[in-house]
Amino acid sequence: MHVALREIHDSDLPVFFRQLNDPESLRMAAFTPKDPADRDAFDAHWLRLRSSEVVLRTILADGDVVGSAAVYGEPGEREVTYWVDRAYWGRGIATAALRALLTVVPERPLYARAAADNTGSRRVLEKCGFQQTTTARGYAQARGEEIDEVVLTLRG
């Protein structure tokens, strides 16, 4: 499967919205919007992101839109995030997409966060060179409770 990144197109947003509303994906991501089904809030969020300094990319697998990847935050504190459609989990797409994103944004350190029980996402980050540096607790909107999360760092 060929994985590539490209700039985000308006036509990608309905796909991202559908992906954001998959119950299993929400549970695994944990730290999600308060109401993922609120399309107005979703559109406003993406409008803000696309007009900011956030590095945003659409993830393509064999030409199909399968997710998104981004780097955001202040220099020295920038974080990576990604979302891959559940139908594509376990195929190496997130790892390939994150590796590609890391070539677009060469600055280091970069950080990432994941629910402590999200072993798939943690493994993607570790394959890309991130190492766990600390743990934290945070309110996971998608789970309706405070949960453990891991913070990982990619150094130069």
C-alpha positions in Angstrom: 0.0 0.0 0.0 1.4 3.4 -1.0 1.1 6.0 1.8 1.6 9.7 1.0 0.8 13.1 2.6 -0.6 16.1 0.8 -2.0 19.5 1.7 -5.6 19.3 3.1 -8.4 20.0 0.6 -11.9 21.2 1.4 -13.2 17.8 0.1 -11.2 16.0 2.9 -13.2 17.6 5.7 -16.4 15.4 5.4 -14.2 12.3 5.5 -12.4 13.6 8.6 -15.8 14.4 10.2 -17.0 10.8 9.5 -13.8 9.4 10.9 -14.1 11.5 14.1 -17.6 10.1 14.8 -16.6 6.4 14.8 -17.3 5.2 18.3 -14.3 2.8 18.6 -11.9 5.4 17.2 -13.2 8.0 19.7 -12.7 5.6 22.6 -9.1 4.8 21.5 -8.2 8.4 20.9 -9.9 9.4 24.2 -8.9 13.1 24.1 -11.5 14.4 21.6 -13.9 17.3 21.2 -16.7 17.6 23.7 -19.3 16.9 21.1 -17.7 15.3 18.0 -21.1 15.2 16.2 -21.3 19.1 16.3 -20.6 19.8 12.7 -20.5 23.6 13.2 -17.8 23.2 15.9 -15.9 20.8 13.7 -15.9 23.3 10.8 -14.9 26.2 13.0 -12.0 24.1 14.5 -10.7 23.2 11.0 -11.1 26.8 9.8 -8.9 27.9 12.8 -6.3 25.2 12.1 -6.1 25.9 8.4 -5.5 29.6 9.0 -2.8 29.0 11.7 0.8 28.0 11.8 -0.2 24.3 12.3 1.4 21.9 9.8 -1.6 19.9 8.5 -1.6 17.1 6.0 -4.1 14.6 4.6 -3.0 11.0 4.7 -3.6 9.0 1.5 -3.3 5.3 1.1 -3.3 4.2 -2.5 -4.9 7.6 -3.3 -7.7 7.3 -0.8 -8.2 9.8 2.0 -7.6 7.7 5.2 -6.7 10.3 7.8 -4.9 13.4 8.8 -1.6 14.3 10.5 -0.4 17.5 12.1 2.3 19.3 14.1 1.1 22.1 16.3 2.2 24.3 19.2 4.9 26.8 20.1 8.6 26.1 19.0 10.3 23.9 21.5 6.9 22.5 22.6 5.5 21.3 19.3 3.4 18.2 19.3 2.4 15.6 16.6 -1.1 14.2 16.2 -2.6 11.9 13.7 -5.9 10.1 13.0 -6.3 7.1 10.7 -9.7 5.6 9.7 -10.3 2.5 11.8 -10.8 0.4 8.6 -7.1 1.0 7.9 -5.7 0.2 11.4 -2.9 -2.3 11.6 -1.6 -1.9 8.1 1.4 0.4 8.9 -0.3 3.5 7.5 0.0 5.6 10.6 3.7 4.7 11.0 4.4 5.6 7.3 2.4 8.8 7.6 4.1 9.9 10.8 7.6 9.2 9.3 6.7 11.3 6.3 5.4 14.1 8.5 8.7 14.1 10.5 10.6 14.8 7.3 8.3 17.8 6.6 8.9 19.1 10.1 12.6 18.5 10.9 12.7 20.5 14.2 13.3 18.7 17.4 12.3 18.0 20.0 8.7 17.0 19.1 6.2 15.6 21.6 3.2 13.3 21.4 0.5 12.2 23.8 -1.5 9.0 23.8 -4.0 7.3 26.1 -1.9 4.9 28.2 -4.0 2.0 27.0 -3.8 2.9 23.3 -1.0 0.4 22.5 -1.4 0.8 18.8 -0.7 4.5 18.8 2.1 4.1 21.3 3.7 1.5 19.0 3.5 3.9 16.0 5.2 6.6 18.0 7.9 4.3 19.2 8.6 3.0 15.7 9.2 6.6 14.6 11.7 7.2 17.4 9.6 8.7 20.1 10.4 7.6 23.7 8.1 7.8 26.7 9.3 10.6 29.0 6.5 10.9 31.5 3.0 10.1 32.3 0.0 12.3 33.2 -3.7 12.2 33.9 -6.3 14.0 31.9 -10.0 14.2 31.3 -10.8 12.0 28.3 -13.9 13.5 26.7 -14.7 10.4 24.7 -14.6 8.2 27.8 -16.2 10.6 30.2 -13.5 10.2 32.8 -10.0 11.0 33.8 -7.5 8.5 32.4 -3.7 7.9 32.3 -1.8 9.2 29.3 1.8 8.9 28.2 3.9 11.7 26.9 6.6 10.8 24.4 9.5 12.8 23.0 11.4 12.7 19.8 14.8 14.2 20.3 17.3 15.4 17.6 
